[in-house]
Amino acid sequence: MPSRLRSGVGLLAAAAVAASLAGCGSDDSSTDAAGSDSTSGGSSTEGASDSGVSQVAITMANQGGADTCTLDHDSAQAGPVTFTVTNQSATGLTEVELLQDQKILGEKESLAPGLPSVEFTVTLGGGDYQIYCPGGDPELVPFTVTGAAATEPVGDTQQALQDGATDYATYVDDQVASMVRGAQGLQAAAESGDLPAAQNAYANARIYYERIESDVDGFVLDGFPPTDNHGNLDYLIDMRASNLDPDVGWHGFHAVERDLFGRQAITGSTKQLAAELTDNVTKLSTLAKTLTYKPEDLANGAAGLLEEVQANKISGEEEEFSHIDLVDFAGNVEGAQQSFAYLKPGLGQIDGTLTDTIEQRFDDVTAMLDTYRDPNELGGYQRYTPELKKSEANQLSQTVQALQDSLSRLAEKVATA
């Protein structure tokens, strides 16, 4: 089995947990919702409960020259937990992971200072956890969950939500299978030495990972600790130039992108990278079949995909050389929309007004994306050039943010339905 769990904890949510907790001890000055002071070092304070959901706030900041993550509570009751994560000024912190028994339960990336706070709701069982905050002081922080999670309620609404989550697994499997075929096509085009064909194959393969990256970005291969990128499939498949591990080097889609679009060349190294990519996505396709989902996993994943749009697609960071960021943008949106669609029958019974609002905002984002379609361009969308970014980024961000704000409310609703 891979070093990753899906114990009912939304991957992104758990990541958020990590982020929060990554912190590094409690903040002496923070006060919980009940009015009691949180303590740092040794003493544990539990997140206050709001409507049956424990609340934990996490702040990332630079304090005295060190980047730290501070949480207002270092324990919580088993069951739904909402983590609200804010990066105020920790420029060296961009990622957190929630670990248990050296297994990655979840991770959160692109936690840049100044971005809006994000919320994740996860259902946790009792036990000891660790928060891994790369670059933090310290990097590993303990977090405790007390008691046992309540037996899942049974009813028409809950059954509808769980049925949707179960069916969603088939969608993920289909997307991963398509990604394998896309990587194989990219490898074949690279082996042929046909640069235009390889560029086209690259664009065609990208969207599948973007649709499901919030579900499959936490796998670590057997024999590697979760902190070692040599075995981190997300790193090996999708790492960008902006966050490379010098001990591991550059691998995956974007290393191939650099050669095909930046260097405009196919070399022996390009062919080797493409073959390695096919091997890694094939491994991912096998591991992804081990995943099971709870409704909050879908809700957290949908919100996380929209955060990916804001952090990496609208900024133009994702596709530095090919500029097909709008293809990836569309993939993230489509994946989020599928998560919502599988939850919709149950969500409509919980909050019909919110369900209608989210549906309308998906329509708004889709209509906006349609204005950038171009069948003559790679992936079917205009290139996201610096000129296009300058003129359109603000409108893109505002439209996505409206949808993201609505989606952020789903996880807590489905976890407590």
C-alpha positions as CSV (number, residue, x, y, z in Angstrom):
1,M,0.0,0.0,0.0
2,P,1.2,3.6,-0.6
3,S,2.1,5.8,2.3
4,R,-1.2,7.6,2.2
5,L,-4.5,7.2,4.0
6,R,-8.0,8.3,3.1
7,S,-9.6,7.7,6.5
8,G,-12.6,9.8,5.8
9,V,-10.4,12.8,6.0
10,G,-10.6,15.1,2.9
11,L,-7.2,15.2,1.5
12,L,-7.3,18.9,1.2
13,A,-9.0,19.3,4.4
14,A,-6.5,17.3,6.2
15,A,-3.9,19.3,4.5
16,A,-5.4,22.4,5.9
17,V,-5.3,20.8,9.2
18,A,-1.7,20.4,8.7
19,A,-1.3,23.9,7.7
20,S,-3.0,25.1,10.7
21,L,-1.2,22.8,13.0
22,A,1.9,23.0,11.2
23,G,2.2,25.5,13.4
24,C,4.3,25.2,15.9
25,G,2.8,25.3,19.3
26,S,-0.1,27.3,20.6
27,D,-0.2,31.1,20.7
28,D,-0.1,32.5,24.2
29,S,-2.1,35.5,23.2
30,S,-4.9,33.7,21.5
31,T,-8.2,33.1,23.1
32,D,-10.7,30.4,22.2
33,A,-14.3,30.9,21.5
34,A,-15.3,30.0,25.0
35,G,-13.0,32.7,26.4
36,S,-10.3,30.6,27.9
37,D,-6.6,31.3,27.0
38,S,-4.8,28.9,24.8
39,T,-1.4,27.8,26.1
40,S,1.8,27.0,24.4
41,G,4.3,24.2,25.0
42,G,2.8,21.0,26.7
43,S,-0.7,22.0,27.7
44,S,-3.5,21.0,25.4
45,T,-6.6,23.0,24.7
46,E,-9.5,21.7,22.7
47,G,-11.1,23.6,19.8
48,A,-14.4,25.0,20.9
49,S,-17.5,23.3,19.4
50,D,-19.9,25.2,17.2
51,S,-23.0,23.3,16.3
52,G,-21.2,20.0,16.8
53,V,-18.1,21.1,14.8
54,S,-14.8,21.7,16.6
55,Q,-13.2,25.0,15.5
56,V,-9.4,25.5,15.2
57,A,-7.8,28.6,13.9
58,I,-4.3,28.5,12.4
59,T,-2.1,31.5,11.7
60,M,1.1,31.4,9.7
61,A,3.5,34.3,10.4
62,N,7.1,35.4,10.6
63,Q,8.0,36.0,14.2
64,G,11.4,37.1,15.3
65,G,12.9,36.1,11.9
66,A,11.4,32.6,12.0
67,D,8.4,31.4,10.0
68,T,5.9,29.7,12.3
69,C,2.5,28.2,12.3
70,T,0.4,28.9,15.4
71,L,-2.8,27.2,16.3
72,D,-5.2,28.4,18.9
73,H,-6.0,24.7,20.0
74,D,-3.7,21.7,19.8
75,S,-6.4,19.1,20.2
76,A,-10.0,18.5,19.3
77,Q,-12.8,16.1,19.9
78,A,-13.2,13.3,17.4
79,G,-15.7,14.1,14.7
80,P,-16.0,17.1,12.3
81,V,-13.3,19.8,12.8
82,T,-13.2,23.0,10.9
83,F,-9.7,24.5,10.5
84,T,-9.5,28.2,9.4
85,V,-6.0,28.9,8.0
86,T,-4.5,32.3,7.5
87,N,-1.0,33.1,6.3
88,Q,-0.2,36.6,7.5
89,S,3.5,37.0,6.8
90,A,5.3,33.6,6.6
91,T,6.9,34.0,3.2
92,G,8.9,30.8,3.6
93,L,5.9,28.6,4.3
94,T,3.8,27.4,1.4
95,E,2.8,23.9,2.3
96,V,1.6,21.7,5.2
97,E,0.8,18.0,5.6
98,L,-1.1,16.1,8.2
99,L,0.6,12.8,9.1
100,Q,-0.3,9.8,11.2
101,D,2.1,6.8,11.6
102,Q,4.3,8.3,8.8
103,K,1.4,8.3,6.4
104,I,0.1,11.4,4.6
105,L,-3.5,12.1,5.4
106,G,-3.6,15.3,3.5
107,E,-1.7,18.3,2.3
108,K,-2.2,21.9,1.4
109,E,-0.1,24.0,-1.0
110,S,0.1,27.5,-2.2
111,L,-0.4,29.1,1.2
112,A,1.0,32.5,0.2
113,P,0.9,35.5,2.6
114,G,-2.0,37.8,2.1
115,L,-4.4,35.4,0.5
116,P,-7.9,35.1,2.0
117,S,-8.3,32.7,4.9
118,V,-9.4,29.2,3.9
119,E,-11.6,26.8,5.8
120,F,-11.6,23.0,5.8
121,T,-13.9,20.6,7.6
122,V,-12.7,17.1,8.2
123,T,-13.9,14.2,10.2
124,L,-11.2,12.8,12.4
125,G,-11.0,9.8,14.6
126,G,-9.3,9.8,18.0
127,G,-5.5,9.4,18.0
128,D,-2.1,11.2,17.7
129,Y,-1.3,13.2,14.6
130,Q,1.7,15.3,13.4
131,I,1.7,18.4,11.4
132,Y,4.5,18.7,9.0
133,C,5.3,22.3,8.1
134,P,8.3,22.4,5.6
135,G,10.5,25.3,6.5
136,G,8.7,26.0,9.8
137,D,10.3,26.4,13.2
138,P,9.7,23.6,14.2
139,E,8.7,21.6,11.2
140,L,6.8,18.9,13.1
141,V,4.1,19.6,15.6
142,P,1.9,17.1,17.5
143,F,-1.9,17.4,17.4
144,T,-4.3,15.2,19.4
145,V,-7.8,14.1,18.7
146,T,-9.7,12.7,21.7
147,G,-12.6,10.3,21.9
148,A,-14.1,8.4,19.0
149,A,-15.9,9.7,16.0
150,A,-19.7,9.1,16.2
151,T,-21.3,6.4,14.2
152,E,-22.3,7.9,10.9
153,P,-26.0,8.9,10.8
154,V,-28.3,7.1,8.5
155,G,-31.1,8.9,6.6
156,D,-32.2,9.8,3.1
157,T,-30.0,12.9,3.0
158,Q,-26.9,11.2,4.4
159,Q,-27.5,8.3,2.0
160,A,-27.8,10.5,-1.0
161,L,-24.5,12.3,0.0
162,Q,-22.7,9.0,0.5
163,D,-24.0,7.5,-2.7
164,G,-22.6,10.6,-4.6
165,A,-19.3,10.2,-2.9
166,T,-19.2,6.5,-3.8
167,D,-20.0,7.2,-7.4
168,Y,-17.4,9.9,-7.6
169,A,-14.7,7.3,-7.2
170,T,-15.6,6.0,-10.6
171,Y,-15.1,9.5,-12.1
172,V,-11.6,9.7,-10.5
173,D,-10.6,6.3,-11.9
174,D,-11.8,7.3,-15.4
175,Q,-9.8,10.6,-15.2
176,V,-6.6,8.8,-14.1
177,A,-7.0,6.2,-16.8
178,S,-7.3,9.0,-19.4
179,M,-4.2,10.7,-17.9
180,V,-2.2,7.5,-18.4
181,R,-3.3,7.4,-22.0
182,G,-2.4,11.0,-22.4
183,A,1.1,10.4,-20.9
184,Q,1.6,7.5,-23.2
185,G,0.7,9.7,-26.2
186,L,3.2,12.3,-25.0
187,Q,5.9,9.7,-24.6
188,A,5.3,8.4,-28.1
189,A,5.4,11.9,-29.6
190,A,8.6,12.7,-27.8
191,E,10.2,9.4,-29.0
192,S,9.3,10.3,-32.6
193,G,11.1,13.6,-32.3
194,D,8.1,15.4,-33.6
195,L,8.1,18.7,-31.6
196,P,4.6,20.0,-32.7
197,A,3.0,16.6,-32.0
198,A,4.7,16.4,-28.6
199,Q,3.5,20.0,-27.8
200,N,0.0,19.0,-28.7
201,A,0.1,15.8,-26.7
202,Y,1.4,17.7,-23.7
203,A,-1.6,20.1,-23.8
204,N,-4.1,17.2,-24.3
205,A,-2.7,15.3,-21.3
206,R,-2.6,18.1,-18.8
207,I,-6.3,18.6,-18.1
208,Y,-6.8,15.1,-16.5
209,Y,-4.5,15.8,-13.6
210,E,-6.0,19.2,-13.1
211,R,-9.5,17.8,-12.7
212,I,-8.6,15.5,-9.9
213,E,-5.4,16.8,-8.4
214,S,-7.0,17.5,-5.0
215,D,-7.8,13.7,-4.8
216,V,-4.5,12.2,-5.9
217,D,-1.7,14.6,-4.8
218,G,-0.9,12.8,-1.5
219,F,0.6,9.5,-2.5
220,V,4.1,8.5,-1.4
221,L,5.7,5.4,-2.8
222,D,6.6,2.4,-0.6
223,G,10.0,2.7,1.1
224,F,10.0,6.5,1.3
225,P,9.0,8.7,4.3
226,P,6.3,11.2,3.5
227,T,8.8,14.1,3.7
228,D,11.1,12.7,1.0
229,N,10.2,14.0,-2.5
230,H,12.1,11.1,-4.1
231,G,8.9,9.1,-3.4
232,N,6.3,11.8,-3.6
233,L,4.2,11.1,-6.7
234,D,2.7,14.6,-6.8
235,Y,6.3,16.0,-6.8
236,L,7.4,13.6,-9.5
237,I,4.4,14.2,-11.7
238,D,3.4,17.9,-11.3
239,M,6.2,19.9,-9.7
240,R,6.7,23.4,-11.0
241,A,10.0,25.3,-11.3
242,S,9.1,27.7,-8.5
243,N,9.3,25.0,-5.8
244,L,11.9,22.5,-6.8
245,D,13.8,20.2,-4.3
246,P,17.4,20.4,-5.3
247,D,18.1,17.0,-3.9
248,V,15.5,15.4,-6.2
249,G,15.8,17.5,-9.3
250,W,13.1,18.3,-11.8
251,H,10.7,15.6,-13.0
252,G,7.2,15.3,-14.5
253,F,4.9,17.3,-16.7
254,H,6.6,20.7,-16.3
255,A,10.1,19.4,-16.8
256,V,8.9,18.1,-20.2
257,E,7.1,21.4,-20.8
258,R,10.4,23.3,-20.3
259,D,12.0,21.3,-23.0
260,L,9.1,21.3,-25.5
261,F,8.2,25.0,-25.1
262,G,11.0,26.8,-23.3
263,R,13.9,25.1,-25.2
264,Q,11.8,24.2,-28.3
265,A,13.7,20.9,-28.4
266,I,13.4,17.2,-27.8
267,T,16.5,15.7,-26.4
268,G,17.5,12.3,-25.0
269,S,16.7,13.8,-21.5
270,T,13.2,14.8,-22.7
271,K,12.5,11.3,-23.9
272,Q,13.7,9.9,-20.5
273,L,11.5,12.4,-18.6
274,A,8.4,11.5,-20.7
275,A,9.0,7.8,-20.1
276,E,9.4,8.4,-16.4
277,L,6.2,10.4,-16.4
278,T,4.3,7.5,-18.0
279,D,5.7,5.2,-15.4
280,N,4.7,7.4,-12.5
281,V,1.1,8.1,-13.7
282,T,0.7,4.4,-14.2
283,K,1.7,3.8,-10.6
284,L,-0.7,6.6,-9.6
285,S,-3.6,4.9,-11.5
286,T,-3.1,1.8,-9.4
287,L,-2.9,3.6,-6.1
288,A,-5.9,5.8,-6.8
289,K,-8.1,2.8,-6.9
290,T,-7.5,2.3,-3.2
291,L,-9.2,5.6,-2.4
292,T,-12.6,5.8,-0.8
293,Y,-14.5,9.1,-0.2
294,K,-16.8,10.8,2.3
295,P,-19.0,13.6,1.2
296,E,-16.8,16.2,2.9
297,D,-13.9,14.9,0.8
298,L,-15.7,16.0,-2.3
299,A,-16.6,19.4,-0.8
300,N,-13.1,20.1,0.4
301,G,-11.7,19.0,-2.9
302,A,-13.9,21.2,-4.9
303,A,-13.0,24.3,-2.8
304,G,-9.3,23.3,-3.1
305,L,-9.4,23.1,-6.8
306,L,-10.7,26.7,-6.9
307,E,-7.9,27.7,-4.7
308,E,-5.5,26.2,-7.2
309,V,-7.0,28.4,-9.9
310,Q,-6.5,31.5,-7.8
311,A,-2.9,30.6,-6.6
312,N,-1.4,29.1,-9.7
313,K,-3.5,29.5,-12.8
314,I,-4.6,33.1,-12.7
315,S,-1.0,34.1,-11.7
316,G,0.4,32.3,-14.8
317,E,2.8,30.3,-12.6
318,E,1.5,26.8,-13.6
319,E,2.4,26.8,-17.3
320,E,5.4,29.0,-17.4
321,F,6.7,27.9,-20.8
322,S,3.6,26.7,-22.7
323,H,1.1,29.4,-21.4
324,I,-1.8,26.9,-21.5
325,D,-2.9,28.0,-18.0
326,L,-6.5,28.4,-19.2
327,V,-6.5,24.7,-20.1
328,D,-5.5,23.9,-16.5
329,F,-7.9,26.5,-15.2
330,A,-10.8,24.8,-17.1
331,G,-9.7,21.4,-15.7
332,N,-9.8,22.6,-12.1
333,V,-13.2,24.1,-12.6
334,E,-14.5,21.0,-14.3
335,G,-13.3,18.8,-11.5
336,A,-14.8,21.0,-8.9
337,Q,-18.1,21.0,-10.8
338,Q,-18.1,17.2,-10.9
339,S,-17.6,17.0,-7.1
340,F,-20.6,19.4,-6.7
341,A,-22.7,17.5,-9.1
342,Y,-22.2,14.2,-7.2
343,L,-23.2,15.9,-4.0
344,K,-26.1,17.9,-5.4
345,P,-28.9,15.5,-4.7
346,G,-28.1,15.5,-1.0
347,L,-27.1,19.2,-0.8
348,G,-30.5,20.2,-2.2
349,Q,-32.1,18.6,0.8
350,I,-29.8,20.4,3.2
351,D,-29.7,23.9,1.7
352,G,-31.5,24.5,-1.5
353,T,-30.7,28.2,-1.7
354,L,-26.9,27.6,-1.4
355,T,-27.2,24.7,-3.9
356,D,-28.9,27.0,-6.4
357,T,-26.3,29.8,-5.8
358,I,-23.4,27.5,-6.4
359,E,-24.9,26.2,-9.6
360,Q,-25.4,29.7,-10.9
361,R,-21.8,30.7,-10.0
362,F,-20.5,27.6,-11.8
363,D,-22.5,28.8,-14.8
364,D,-20.9,32.2,-14.5
365,V,-17.4,30.8,-14.4
366,T,-18.1,28.5,-17.3
367,A,-19.5,31.3,-19.4
368,M,-16.5,33.4,-18.7
369,L,-14.1,30.5,-19.7
370,D,-16.0,30.0,-22.9
371,T,-15.0,33.5,-24.1
372,Y,-11.4,32.3,-24.2
373,R,-12.0,29.2,-26.3
374,D,-10.0,28.9,-29.4
375,P,-10.0,25.6,-31.4
376,N,-6.8,26.6,-33.2
377,E,-4.8,26.8,-30.0
378,L,-3.3,23.9,-27.9
379,G,-5.9,22.5,-25.6
380,G,-8.7,24.6,-27.1
381,Y,-8.0,27.8,-25.2
382,Q,-6.2,31.0,-25.9
383,R,-2.6,31.2,-24.6
384,Y,-2.4,32.9,-21.3
385,T,0.2,35.5,-22.4
386,P,1.5,38.3,-20.2
387,E,-0.8,40.7,-22.2
388,L,-3.9,38.5,-21.6
389,K,-3.0,38.2,-17.9
390,K,-2.7,41.9,-17.5
391,S,-6.0,42.7,-19.0
392,E,-8.1,39.7,-17.7
393,A,-6.6,38.4,-14.5
394,N,-8.7,40.7,-12.2
395,Q,-12.0,39.7,-13.7
396,L,-11.1,36.0,-13.8
397,S,-10.1,36.2,-10.1
398,Q,-13.3,38.0,-9.0
399,T,-15.6,35.5,-10.8
400,V,-13.8,32.5,-9.4
401,Q,-13.7,34.1,-5.9
402,A,-17.5,34.3,-5.8
403,L,-17.8,30.6,-6.5
404,Q,-15.0,29.8,-4.1
405,D,-16.7,31.6,-1.3
406,S,-19.9,29.6,-1.8
407,L,-18.0,26.3,-2.1
408,S,-16.1,26.9,1.1
409,R,-19.4,26.4,3.1
410,L,-20.1,22.9,1.8
411,A,-17.8,20.7,3.8
412,E,-19.2,21.7,7.2
413,K,-22.7,21.3,5.9
414,V,-22.3,17.8,4.6
415,A,-20.2,16.7,7.5
416,T,-23.0,17.6,9.9
417,A,-26.0,16.6,7.8
